[in-house]
Amino acid sequence: MMGDQATADVRVDLKQHFQDAFGRVAATVGIIGVCDEHGNVHGMTATAISSLSNDPPSLIVLLNRENQTFHMICERKRFSVSFLSAGSEELAYKLSRPGQNKLVDAAYLDRPIGWPMPALRSATATLVCDLDDCIPQFTHGILVGRITHVRTSEGPANPLLYLQRRFQHCAT
């Protein structure tokens, strides 16, 4: 019995150390968006986003498989990744709260001509992807997106960052 408790303590300790370690790594804050059948955009805040390949242009996003946005993306087969600019904390907070309405208000959106879905106005960059693959791994799914559309903001990038469990601005 004593060994089981010690093993559980080590796992809890490792999980806390893991969270503390990654809390020290700055990540750009993104909104993962997906359109419902009525064209409304639902979104969630995420930081586990990475480019994958230039040929074809692609990226990966890691989402908890219990998240409703994850299920909508798997069903709809298309999603967007919008990297937020500094000053977008309100939207990032709204879409990060579990159990809250994840509908993105139309005031936050643009509808670029020729795009299959809206883009966030406050984004420093927005990419629309077709879902190429979804790989379940532990609690999360690895979404592989094939990029079909890209838009970047005018002027210098000023991304919203997440570091040590809070939103921060990039020091220039």
C-alpha positions as CSV (number, residue, x, y, z in Angstrom):
1,M,0.0,0.0,0.0
2,M,2.8,2.4,0.8
3,G,4.4,1.9,-2.6
4,D,1.1,2.8,-4.4
5,Q,0.8,6.1,-2.5
6,A,4.5,6.9,-3.2
7,T,3.9,6.2,-7.0
8,A,0.8,8.4,-6.9
9,D,2.7,11.2,-5.2
10,V,5.5,11.0,-7.8
11,R,2.9,11.3,-10.6
12,V,1.3,14.3,-9.0
13,D,4.7,15.9,-8.3
14,L,5.8,15.2,-11.9
15,K,2.5,16.7,-13.3
16,Q,3.1,19.9,-11.2
17,H,6.7,20.1,-12.3
18,F,5.7,19.6,-15.9
19,Q,3.1,22.4,-15.6
20,D,5.7,24.7,-13.9
21,A,8.3,24.0,-16.6
22,F,6.0,24.7,-19.5
23,G,4.7,27.8,-17.6
24,R,8.2,29.2,-18.1
25,V,8.0,28.9,-21.9
26,A,6.3,31.8,-23.6
27,A,3.6,30.8,-26.1
28,T,1.7,32.9,-28.7
29,V,-2.0,33.0,-27.9
30,G,-4.2,31.7,-30.6
31,I,-8.0,31.3,-31.1
32,I,-9.0,28.1,-32.8
33,G,-12.2,28.8,-34.7
34,V,-14.8,26.6,-36.4
35,C,-18.1,27.5,-38.2
36,D,-21.3,25.7,-37.3
37,E,-23.9,24.8,-39.8
38,H,-25.4,28.4,-39.6
39,G,-22.0,30.1,-40.3
40,N,-21.5,31.2,-36.7
41,V,-17.9,31.0,-35.5
42,H,-17.2,29.1,-32.3
43,G,-13.7,29.4,-30.8
44,M,-11.4,28.5,-28.0
45,T,-8.1,29.9,-26.8
46,A,-5.1,27.7,-27.4
47,T,-1.3,27.9,-27.2
48,A,-0.3,24.5,-28.4
49,I,0.0,25.5,-32.1
50,S,3.0,24.9,-34.4
51,S,3.9,25.0,-38.0
52,L,4.4,21.6,-39.5
53,S,5.6,21.8,-43.1
54,N,6.1,24.2,-46.0
55,D,5.2,21.6,-48.5
56,P,2.3,21.4,-48.3
57,P,1.8,24.4,-46.0
58,S,0.4,22.9,-42.8
59,L,0.3,23.2,-39.0
60,I,-0.7,21.2,-36.0
61,V,-3.0,22.1,-33.1
62,L,-3.3,20.2,-29.9
63,L,-6.8,20.2,-28.3
64,N,-8.4,18.4,-25.4
65,R,-10.6,15.7,-26.9
66,E,-13.4,16.6,-24.4
67,N,-13.6,20.1,-25.8
68,Q,-16.7,20.9,-27.9
69,T,-14.5,22.8,-30.4
70,F,-12.4,19.7,-31.0
71,H,-15.6,17.7,-31.8
72,M,-16.9,20.4,-34.1
73,I,-13.7,20.6,-36.0
74,C,-13.7,16.8,-36.5
75,E,-17.2,17.0,-37.8
76,R,-16.9,20.1,-40.0
77,K,-13.4,19.3,-41.3
78,R,-12.3,22.9,-41.4
79,F,-10.9,25.3,-38.9
80,S,-9.0,28.6,-38.4
81,V,-6.1,29.6,-36.3
82,S,-5.8,33.3,-35.4
83,F,-2.8,34.5,-33.5
84,L,-4.0,37.3,-31.3
85,S,-2.3,40.7,-31.0
86,A,-1.6,42.5,-27.7
87,G,-4.8,44.1,-26.4
88,S,-7.0,41.0,-27.2
89,E,-7.0,39.7,-23.7
90,E,-10.8,40.1,-23.2
91,L,-11.5,37.7,-26.1
92,A,-8.8,35.3,-25.0
93,Y,-10.2,35.2,-21.5
94,K,-13.8,34.7,-22.8
95,L,-12.9,31.8,-25.0
96,S,-10.6,30.1,-22.4
97,R,-13.2,29.6,-19.7
98,P,-14.6,26.1,-19.5
99,G,-18.3,25.8,-19.8
100,Q,-18.8,29.3,-21.2
101,N,-20.5,30.2,-24.4
102,K,-17.8,29.9,-27.1
103,L,-19.6,31.8,-29.8
104,V,-17.5,34.6,-31.3
105,D,-19.4,37.9,-31.5
106,A,-19.7,39.2,-35.1
107,A,-18.1,42.5,-33.9
108,Y,-14.8,40.6,-33.6
109,L,-14.9,39.2,-37.2
110,D,-14.2,40.2,-40.8
111,R,-15.4,38.3,-43.8
112,P,-12.6,38.4,-46.3
113,I,-13.7,38.0,-49.9
114,G,-13.2,34.5,-51.2
115,W,-12.6,33.0,-47.7
116,P,-14.5,29.9,-46.6
117,M,-14.9,31.4,-43.1
118,P,-14.5,34.7,-41.2
119,A,-11.3,36.0,-39.7
120,L,-10.6,37.7,-36.4
121,R,-10.0,41.5,-36.7
122,S,-7.6,41.5,-33.8
123,A,-5.3,38.8,-35.2
124,T,-1.7,39.4,-36.2
125,A,-2.2,36.4,-38.5
126,T,-5.0,34.1,-39.5
127,L,-4.8,30.8,-41.2
128,V,-7.7,28.7,-42.5
129,C,-7.1,25.0,-42.7
130,D,-8.8,21.9,-44.0
131,L,-8.5,19.1,-41.5
132,D,-6.1,16.5,-42.9
133,D,-5.8,14.2,-39.9
134,C,-6.8,13.9,-36.2
135,I,-4.5,11.7,-34.1
136,P,-5.8,10.8,-30.6
137,Q,-3.0,10.9,-28.0
138,F,-3.7,10.6,-24.3
139,T,-6.2,13.4,-23.3
140,H,-5.7,15.4,-26.5
141,G,-6.1,15.2,-30.2
142,I,-3.4,16.3,-32.7
143,L,-5.1,18.1,-35.5
144,V,-3.2,18.3,-38.7
145,G,-4.4,21.2,-40.8
146,R,-3.6,21.8,-44.4
147,I,-3.5,25.6,-44.8
148,T,-5.7,27.0,-47.6
149,H,-5.8,30.8,-46.7
150,V,-3.5,33.2,-44.9
151,R,-3.9,36.8,-43.8
152,T,-1.4,38.9,-41.8
153,S,-2.0,42.2,-40.2
154,E,-0.4,45.5,-41.4
155,G,2.6,46.8,-39.6
156,P,4.9,45.2,-37.1
157,A,3.7,42.1,-35.2
158,N,2.7,42.6,-31.6
159,P,1.6,39.2,-30.4
160,L,-0.3,38.4,-27.2
161,L,1.8,35.9,-25.2
162,Y,1.0,33.5,-22.4
163,L,3.7,33.1,-19.8
164,Q,3.7,31.9,-16.2
165,R,-0.1,31.4,-16.3
166,R,-1.0,35.0,-17.5
167,F,-1.3,37.0,-20.6
168,Q,1.6,39.2,-21.5
169,H,2.8,41.6,-24.2
170,C,6.0,41.1,-26.2
171,A,8.7,43.5,-25.0
172,T,10.2,45.3,-27.9
